[in-house]
Amino acid sequence: MIPPSPALPPALDLVGIAVFALTGALAAAQLRQTFVTVAFFALITGVGGGSLRDLLIGAPVFWVHDPLVAPVCLAVALLAWFTPVRWWRGHILEWADALGLAVYAVFGTIKALHWGVPPVPAMLMGVITGCIGGIVRDVLAGQPSILMRPELYVTAAALASGVAAAGIAAGLSPAMTWAIAVIAGFGLRGAAIHWSLGLPLHPGEDD
């Protein structure tokens, strides 16, 4: 019997999914795609990471059994379809995405641990939860993937996941673990946004 994992409050969970879905819907809208494509981008970005995580750890795929997730993604697609893209320019969506990245990296790690996944693979499940939807979005949109850019995005998810796994291993309460790990991941991603921080690139070889 798998013990229940510390879940996100339903409202916060849906808000986070909506933010991720909006980034996908806007990517398709900026490419002047059909509504079907906009809706597909919203869904795959909103639930992609969590779906892959659940399949890998043997858990029921979360959004298939939740009656609200798919409608929220479709509602976000409608919002992106009927509003001018210029409304969403700027850093507001980027900061919201940064918070969602940290929260879902922590959630993915803790859920994997509660399903019996060892700590290091559980951390990778956290990274997958936070990042895979955005990676698929970028690939489908023909844009450079976040994996191929030096900005601190995947690294921030990895930090949040690592802190979450360490907190659980140290016996901290779930609430304390959530708080410390989310602050760590969001802080690193926020610093990257504010100061344009990135990882060093491989120097290559001299001719």
GUTORKOL-443508 format. One record per residue (C-alpha): residue in three letters; x, y, z. Coordinates in nm, 3 decimals. Example, Ala and Ser with C-alpha at 12.3 -4.5 7.8 and 13.67 -1.06 7.14 Angstrom:
2
+------+---------+---------+---------+
| resn |       X |       Y |       Z |
+------+---------+---------+---------+
|  ala |   1.230 |  -0.450 |   0.780 |
|  ser |   1.367 |  -0.106 |   0.714 |
+------+---------+---------+---------+
//
This chain:
207
+------+---------+---------+---------+
| resn |       X |       Y |       Z |
+------+---------+---------+---------+
|  met |   0.000 |   0.000 |   0.000 |
|  ile |   0.150 |   0.333 |  -0.110 |
|  pro |   0.115 |   0.606 |   0.155 |
|  pro |  -0.052 |   0.926 |   0.035 |
|  ser |   0.203 |   1.189 |  -0.062 |
|  pro |   0.180 |   1.546 |   0.066 |
|  ala |  -0.041 |   1.702 |  -0.201 |
|  leu |  -0.060 |   2.056 |  -0.321 |
|  pro |  -0.374 |   2.246 |  -0.220 |
|  pro |  -0.614 |   2.189 |  -0.513 |
|  ala |  -0.645 |   2.559 |  -0.595 |
|  leu |  -0.266 |   2.609 |  -0.598 |
|  asp |  -0.222 |   2.293 |  -0.806 |
|  leu |  -0.464 |   2.418 |  -1.072 |
|  val |  -0.309 |   2.765 |  -1.076 |
|  gly |   0.034 |   2.614 |  -1.134 |
|  ile |  -0.094 |   2.392 |  -1.414 |
|  ala |  -0.272 |   2.692 |  -1.568 |
|  val |   0.049 |   2.897 |  -1.569 |
|  phe |   0.242 |   2.619 |  -1.742 |
|  ala |  -0.045 |   2.565 |  -1.987 |
|  leu |  -0.055 |   2.937 |  -2.067 |
|  thr |   0.312 |   2.939 |  -2.165 |
|  gly |   0.238 |   2.658 |  -2.409 |
|  ala |  -0.075 |   2.819 |  -2.549 |
|  leu |   0.104 |   3.149 |  -2.602 |
|  ala |   0.391 |   2.976 |  -2.783 |
|  ala |   0.140 |   2.840 |  -3.035 |
|  ala |  -0.052 |   3.168 |  -3.052 |
|  gln |   0.265 |   3.359 |  -3.134 |
|  leu |   0.316 |   3.120 |  -3.425 |
|  arg |  -0.039 |   3.202 |  -3.546 |
|  gln |  -0.158 |   2.844 |  -3.519 |
|  thr |  -0.514 |   2.707 |  -3.513 |
|  phe |  -0.707 |   2.676 |  -3.189 |
|  val |  -0.657 |   2.298 |  -3.195 |
|  thr |  -0.282 |   2.351 |  -3.194 |
|  val |  -0.306 |   2.615 |  -2.921 |
|  ala |  -0.513 |   2.376 |  -2.707 |
|  phe |  -0.268 |   2.089 |  -2.767 |
|  phe |   0.027 |   2.309 |  -2.666 |
|  ala |  -0.158 |   2.414 |  -2.350 |
|  leu |  -0.234 |   2.056 |  -2.250 |
|  ile |   0.110 |   1.909 |  -2.326 |
|  thr |   0.288 |   2.192 |  -2.144 |
|  gly |   0.053 |   2.185 |  -1.846 |
|  val |   0.057 |   1.811 |  -1.780 |
|  gly |   0.356 |   1.678 |  -1.975 |
|  gly |   0.606 |   1.663 |  -1.690 |
|  gly |   0.366 |   1.517 |  -1.437 |
|  ser |   0.238 |   1.259 |  -1.686 |
|  leu |   0.587 |   1.128 |  -1.763 |
|  arg |   0.671 |   1.121 |  -1.392 |
|  asp |   0.362 |   0.917 |  -1.308 |
|  leu |   0.428 |   0.671 |  -1.590 |
|  leu |   0.788 |   0.622 |  -1.477 |
|  ile |   0.707 |   0.567 |  -1.109 |
|  gly |   0.402 |   0.348 |  -1.176 |
|  ala |   0.144 |   0.591 |  -1.038 |
|  pro |  -0.194 |   0.664 |  -1.197 |
|  val |  -0.152 |   0.953 |  -1.441 |
|  phe |  -0.282 |   1.241 |  -1.233 |
|  trp |  -0.483 |   1.443 |  -1.484 |
|  val |  -0.666 |   1.141 |  -1.628 |
|  his |  -0.836 |   1.095 |  -1.290 |
|  asp |  -0.887 |   1.463 |  -1.208 |
|  pro |  -1.199 |   1.614 |  -1.368 |
|  leu |  -1.065 |   1.971 |  -1.352 |
|  val |  -0.715 |   1.962 |  -1.503 |
|  ala |  -0.806 |   1.912 |  -1.871 |
|  pro |  -1.085 |   2.175 |  -1.862 |
|  val |  -0.845 |   2.424 |  -1.701 |
|  cys |  -0.592 |   2.368 |  -1.980 |
|  leu |  -0.862 |   2.413 |  -2.244 |
|  ala |  -0.989 |   2.728 |  -2.072 |
|  val |  -0.636 |   2.868 |  -2.074 |
|  ala |  -0.612 |   2.787 |  -2.445 |
|  leu |  -0.930 |   2.986 |  -2.506 |
|  leu |  -0.786 |   3.275 |  -2.306 |
|  ala |  -0.468 |   3.275 |  -2.515 |
|  trp |  -0.671 |   3.244 |  -2.836 |
|  phe |  -0.902 |   3.540 |  -2.769 |
|  thr |  -0.655 |   3.784 |  -2.612 |
|  pro |  -0.378 |   3.979 |  -2.789 |
|  val |  -0.034 |   3.823 |  -2.744 |
|  arg |   0.105 |   4.164 |  -2.643 |
|  trp |  -0.095 |   4.142 |  -2.320 |
|  trp |   0.133 |   3.866 |  -2.201 |
|  arg |   0.469 |   4.018 |  -2.286 |
|  gly |   0.709 |   4.113 |  -2.010 |
|  his |   0.833 |   3.936 |  -1.702 |
|  ile |   0.505 |   3.861 |  -1.518 |
|  leu |   0.451 |   3.526 |  -1.686 |
|  glu |   0.821 |   3.443 |  -1.655 |
|  trp |   0.814 |   3.498 |  -1.279 |
|  ala |   0.495 |   3.295 |  -1.243 |
|  asp |   0.658 |   3.016 |  -1.443 |
|  ala |   0.960 |   3.033 |  -1.212 |
|  leu |   0.738 |   2.976 |  -0.907 |
|  gly |   0.557 |   2.692 |  -1.080 |
|  leu |   0.890 |   2.533 |  -1.174 |
|  ala |   1.007 |   2.529 |  -0.812 |
|  val |   0.676 |   2.408 |  -0.670 |
|  tyr |   0.635 |   2.123 |  -0.918 |
|  ala |   0.998 |   2.013 |  -0.892 |
|  val |   0.945 |   1.973 |  -0.517 |
|  phe |   0.608 |   1.804 |  -0.562 |
|  gly |   0.750 |   1.558 |  -0.817 |
|  thr |   1.038 |   1.467 |  -0.587 |
|  ile |   0.820 |   1.411 |  -0.281 |
|  lys |   0.562 |   1.211 |  -0.476 |
|  ala |   0.834 |   0.988 |  -0.619 |
|  leu |   0.982 |   0.931 |  -0.272 |
|  his |   0.641 |   0.828 |  -0.138 |
|  trp |   0.610 |   0.579 |  -0.422 |
|  gly |   0.930 |   0.411 |  -0.309 |
|  val |   1.170 |   0.570 |  -0.560 |
|  pro |   1.527 |   0.608 |  -0.421 |
|  pro |   1.642 |   0.965 |  -0.349 |
|  val |   1.855 |   1.035 |  -0.659 |
|  pro |   1.599 |   0.901 |  -0.911 |
|  ala |   1.331 |   1.084 |  -0.711 |
|  met |   1.521 |   1.409 |  -0.761 |
|  leu |   1.526 |   1.341 |  -1.134 |
|  met |   1.150 |   1.284 |  -1.121 |
|  gly |   1.124 |   1.631 |  -0.970 |
|  val |   1.325 |   1.781 |  -1.254 |
|  ile |   1.110 |   1.594 |  -1.507 |
|  thr |   0.791 |   1.722 |  -1.341 |
|  gly |   0.905 |   2.082 |  -1.361 |
|  cys |   1.079 |   2.086 |  -1.700 |
|  ile |   0.951 |   1.826 |  -1.947 |
|  gly |   0.637 |   2.017 |  -2.044 |
|  gly |   0.844 |   2.322 |  -2.136 |
|  ile |   1.096 |   2.113 |  -2.327 |
|  val |   0.823 |   1.950 |  -2.535 |
|  arg |   0.665 |   2.292 |  -2.596 |
|  asp |   0.991 |   2.435 |  -2.727 |
|  val |   1.063 |   2.136 |  -2.950 |
|  leu |   0.714 |   2.144 |  -3.104 |
|  ala |   0.741 |   2.521 |  -3.156 |
|  gly |   1.078 |   2.485 |  -3.328 |
|  gln |   1.250 |   2.698 |  -3.064 |
|  pro |   1.580 |   2.626 |  -2.885 |
|  ser |   1.495 |   2.399 |  -2.593 |
|  ile |   1.565 |   2.510 |  -2.239 |
|  leu |   1.809 |   2.220 |  -2.229 |
|  met |   2.011 |   2.387 |  -2.506 |
|  arg |   2.023 |   2.730 |  -2.343 |
|  pro |   2.269 |   2.830 |  -2.068 |
|  glu |   2.006 |   3.003 |  -1.852 |
|  leu |   1.949 |   2.859 |  -1.507 |
|  tyr |   1.618 |   2.678 |  -1.553 |
|  val |   1.677 |   2.305 |  -1.526 |
|  thr |   1.944 |   2.385 |  -1.266 |
|  ala |   1.685 |   2.566 |  -1.053 |
|  ala |   1.454 |   2.265 |  -1.074 |
|  ala |   1.743 |   2.038 |  -0.976 |
|  leu |   1.823 |   2.256 |  -0.674 |
|  ala |   1.461 |   2.251 |  -0.555 |
|  ser |   1.445 |   1.874 |  -0.604 |
|  gly |   1.774 |   1.816 |  -0.423 |
|  val |   1.675 |   2.029 |  -0.126 |
|  ala |   1.339 |   1.847 |  -0.107 |
|  ala |   1.504 |   1.504 |  -0.108 |
|  ala |   1.756 |   1.618 |   0.154 |
|  gly |   1.481 |   1.761 |   0.373 |
|  ile |   1.281 |   1.438 |   0.367 |
|  ala |   1.597 |   1.234 |   0.438 |
|  ala |   1.679 |   1.461 |   0.732 |
|  gly |   1.334 |   1.404 |   0.882 |
|  leu |   1.202 |   1.757 |   0.835 |
|  ser |   0.828 |   1.802 |   0.828 |
|  pro |   0.667 |   1.807 |   0.484 |
|  ala |   0.563 |   2.171 |   0.532 |
|  met |   0.916 |   2.278 |   0.625 |
|  thr |   1.061 |   2.078 |   0.337 |
|  trp |   0.817 |   2.237 |   0.091 |
|  ala |   0.901 |   2.589 |   0.212 |
|  ile |   1.280 |   2.556 |   0.209 |
|  ala |   1.298 |   2.370 |  -0.122 |
|  val |   1.057 |   2.599 |  -0.309 |
|  ile |   1.237 |   2.910 |  -0.182 |
|  ala |   1.571 |   2.765 |  -0.295 |
|  gly |   1.452 |   2.677 |  -0.645 |
|  phe |   1.253 |   2.997 |  -0.694 |
|  gly |   1.537 |   3.207 |  -0.558 |
|  leu |   1.787 |   3.061 |  -0.804 |
|  arg |   1.552 |   3.093 |  -1.099 |
|  gly |   1.457 |   3.445 |  -0.992 |
|  ala |   1.822 |   3.544 |  -0.970 |
|  ala |   1.875 |   3.405 |  -1.320 |
|  ile |   1.584 |   3.612 |  -1.452 |
|  his |   1.693 |   3.932 |  -1.277 |
|  trp |   2.066 |   3.914 |  -1.348 |
|  ser |   2.058 |   3.700 |  -1.665 |
|  leu |   2.264 |   3.428 |  -1.498 |
|  gly |   2.362 |   3.119 |  -1.692 |
|  leu |   2.591 |   2.820 |  -1.682 |
|  pro |   2.932 |   2.842 |  -1.855 |
|  leu |   2.942 |   2.697 |  -2.205 |
|  his |   3.184 |   2.430 |  -2.317 |
|  pro |   3.494 |   2.606 |  -2.457 |
|  gly |   3.517 |   2.372 |  -2.753 |
|  glu |   3.845 |   2.290 |  -2.927 |
|  asp |   4.100 |   2.517 |  -3.087 |
|  asp |   4.141 |   2.489 |  -3.462 |
+------+---------+---------+---------+
//
